[in-house]
Structures are given as structure tokens and as C-alpha cells.
Amino acid sequence: MERWSGRVALVTGASMGIGASVARRLVAEGMKVVGAARSIDKLQALAAECKGQRGTLIPIKCDLTKDEEVLAMFAKIKKDLGGVDVCINNAGFTHNKSLLEGSPKEWREMMDLNVVALCLCTRESIASMRERGVDDGHIIHISSIAGHRVIPRKKTHFYTATKYSVTALTEGLRQELREANSNIRISAISPGLVETGFAMNAGLVEDANAAMKYYKELGSLSADDVTATLVHILGAPPHVQIHDVQVTPITQVM
């Protein structure tokens, strides 16, 4: 990880859960971390928490579903920091609706964040790398085990479709980078259930006590478990492509 010290990482959805865990660790590793999310208060609190570490956290308020805000964010990163060397596409969410209950508006909202925003951040990050002659950059998608199999939980089926898209996009980008003779790497991490605020935010459970029971019964990872996998991927030799890692607790039910 030492070669990443002093370099710039963008982490989307950095205000909580996996994104916050990743941001903390990369700051500790000496990186300049741009934390992007809509919750600027949470980002600022995280930045304050990270003070005194080897690196720094720069909070940027950004609604990733608004193209103009994403482009403005990249323009600010270019102006203030030079550009992006590592992009962690972590932001994502689900509506708690089955395919028979869902609405086009809800489907589009999931696609806009889970797929379109991921693609736009990836495109702009790679453009930033190429513009500066950075040929050892890295794109990492935080996907899901749901990107590899359809879990019999009907209220997450459209979410599953968005994560299958991420699996396809990861391989598609690998092919495009190879054809371009680029050494920029693309990886995905597909965790099983992770104990974050996701269950409550998605409406899968009603309160914090129900969430604790939900994670315990099904078996879950911690956000830091996912971060440890990400650091392993980033720390691999530059010629090594770690493509898509599925990470689950040994007790996972599904």
C-alpha cells in the first residue's frame, strides 16, 4: 500500500457503512481521500475523526444521480488535487419492493445510482488518469453477492438486477482497458450480507433491534471486513488483476 501514499482516492457513499470504513482506512494509509455523499454533515464529522492520520479526508457534497453534480465534483478534484488515482464506486441502495410491487420511478432511481452513476464516475476517473499519464490507477466497484446469484428474497430482485449489471460492467471495462493497452486495473468486491445501516435504510427491518436480529440470524460481515479485502486488492502488485472477489461470512445462510 505504500505506493498509494500521497495519492488521490475518490470514495462514493463515504458518509456511512462500507464507504466510511474504506475512507478511514485509506486516510490511515496516507491517501488524500475525497469522500462523496449527500450527507455533508456526516462527511465533515468523518473528516474531523480522521484528523491526525497520515492522509486527509476531503468531504464533497454530491448527489451522484445528478450528472452535473458529478462532473462538477471531478472538476473540483482536478483543480484542488490534480485528479483521481483510485475510484471506489461504493454508493448504492435498494427500494424494498418486489418486481410485482415496484414502480418505474423506483426502478429508475436504483439504476441511476447503482449503475449509471457508477459508470459516470468510472469514465471520469479513467479520463483523469489518462490526462495525467497515470497508468497504474485502479477502479474498484463495491458490488454484491447478489450480482452473481438470485437470492430468493423477492423485495431485492430489482436490486439484484442492478448488481448483475455491475458484474457485466466490470468485465466489459477489463476488456476495454486491455484493448487500449492500459495498465489501469478494474476490480469488484461482491460481499454477502454486511452489518451496516443498509437493512434499515432499505426498509428490510423496522428498527435497530430488528436489524441486529436480522444480521445475527442470517450471518454477516462487518464493513471493515470488506475494507480489508479492498486493501488486499489495492496492495497487489501492479501487474496483478484481482477481478471479482466474493466475500461471505462462513455462517451465511444464502
N, C-alpha and C positions, 0 to 999 in steps of 0.2 A: 504493500500500500504506500510505501514511501515515495514512489514516483508520482503519486497524485497530490502530495503535499503542495499547497500554494495554488492549486488549480481550481477551476470553477465547476461546480456541480449544480444543476437545477433539479429540485425535488418538488414534484407537484403533489397536491394534497398533503402538505407538510404540517398542517396545524394539529394533527392528531394521529393516533394509531400507528400504522407501519411507517407512514411518511415522517412523522415526528421522530420515531425511533431511528430511521435512516439518517435524517438530518443531524441528530445529536451525534451519531457515530462518525459521520463524515467530517463534522466540525472537529471532533476529537482527533481525527486522523490528519488534521491540518488543512482541510479543504475550505475554500470560500464557497459556502452553500447558499444558493438562492432558494428560499422556501416560499413557494407559491400556494395560495389558497384564498378563499373568500373571507375567511375569519382573520382579519388583520390583528385583532386583539390577541388571539391565541398565538399567532406567529410572533408578535412582539414579546409576549411572555416567554416563548421558547428562545428567542434571541437573547433575552436577558439571562435566561438559565444557562445559556452556552457561553456567556462571557467568561474570559479567563482560560478558555481552551486554546489549543494550538491554532485552530482556524476560526472562522467567523460565520455567523448566520445573518443573511440579509433578507428581511421579510419583504415580500411584494404582494399586495392585494391584487388578485386576478381571478376573474370568472372565466374559467377555461372553456366554457361553452360559447363565449363571445370572441369571435376571431380577432376583432380589432384590439381587444384587451391582451390577447396572447401575443400579437405582433408588437404591440406597444411594450410589453414586458421584455421581449427579445431585444428591441431597440434600446431599452434602458440598460439591459445586461451588457450589450455591446459598448454603449457609451461609458458605463461606470466600471466594467470589469474586463472588457475586451471581447468576451464571448463565452460560449459554453463548451466544456470539455467532456462532461458526463451529464447525461439526461436520464433521470429516474422518473418514468411515467407511472406514478402511483395512484393518482386520483381516479376514483370510480365509485359508483353507487348502484343501488337497485331499488325499484319500486316493489312493494310486497303484493304483487298481483299475478295471478295465473294468466296463461295465454288467453283463456276464455273470458277473463275479467278485465284485462288490461285495455288501455286506450292508446290511440295513435300518439297523442301528446306525451304520454308516459314512455312509450317505446322510443320516440324521438329524443326525449331527454336523456335516456340511458345511452343511446347511440352517440349523441353529441358529446357526452363526457367520456364514456368508456372506449370509444373508437375514434371519432373524428378529432377530438382534442388531442388524443394520443398521437394520431398521425401528424397533426399540425406541429406539435412540439417536437416530434422526431424530425420532420422535414426541416424546421427552422434550426434545430440543433446541428444537424449534419451540414446545413448551409453555412452555419457559423464556423464549424470545424474546417470545412474546405476553404473558406475565405481566408483563414489564417494559416493554412497549410498544416493543420493538426491532423495527423494520420493515425493517431493511436487513441482516438476518442472512444467513448462507449455509450451505447443506448441500452437501458435496462427497463423492460416492461414488468410491472408487478401485475401478474395475471391471476389465475386461479386454477385449482384442480378442476373447476367447472369448465375450463377451456379444453378439457381432454375427455370428459365423460359427462353424460347427462344424469345428474343425481335425481332420484325420484322425490323431488320436493317441488311441487308444481308452481309455487309462488316465486321461484327463482329461475324459471325456464327461459325467460327472455334475457335475463342477466347472463345465463349460461351461453346464449347465442352470441352476446357481445364478447364473451371471453373466448369462444371458438374463433371469432374474428381476430382477436389478438394473437392466437396461435398461428393463424394463417398469415397475418401481417408480419410476425416475427420471421417466419421462413421466407416470405416474399422479400423482405428487406435484406436478409442474408444473401439471397441470390443477386439482388441489385448491387449490393456493395461488392460482392465477388466479381461480378461482371465489370464493375468500374475499377477493378484492381485496387480497391481501397482496403486499408488495414483497420478501418473503424469497425468495431465489433458490435453485434446485436445479441442480446440475451433476454430471456424471460425467466421469471420465477413464478411457479404455479403452486402456491401453498394451499393446503387444506384449510379447515376452519381455524381462524386466528382470533384470539381473545382481544377484541378491540371494541369500539363503540358501534361497529357495523350492525350487529344484531338489533340493537335498539333503534338506530337511525333508519334502518330498513323496515322497521315495524314487525320484525320477526318475533319479538318478545315485547312485553308491556312495560317492564321496569328493570332496574338494575338487579334486583334479586332473581327475577326470572332469567335474566341474561347469565348470571353466574351459574344457575342450574343448567341452562341450555349448553353452555360451554363445557361444563363438567360432564354431563351425560354423553355428549357426542365426542368428547375428546378434542383438545385444541392446542394450537401453538401459541406462543407469545409473539408480539411484534418483534422483539429482539431476536427471536429465532430466525425470522425472515431476514432481518438485517445481517445476521451472521452469515447467512447464505450469500447475500449480496456482496459483502466484503470479500468472501472467498472468490466470487466471480471477478470482481474488480481487481483482486490481487493476483489473478492468474497471469502467467507470462503473456506478453503482448501477442504472441503468435497462436495462443490457445483460444479456441472458440468454445465457450461453455454455452450451449444453445438454449435449452429449456429444462430447468430443474424443477421436478415435482417434490415438494416437501410436505410431509404429513406427520402428525404425531403417531406413535406406534399404536395408540389406543383408538385411532379414528374409526368410527363405525362405518361410514360410507366412503 
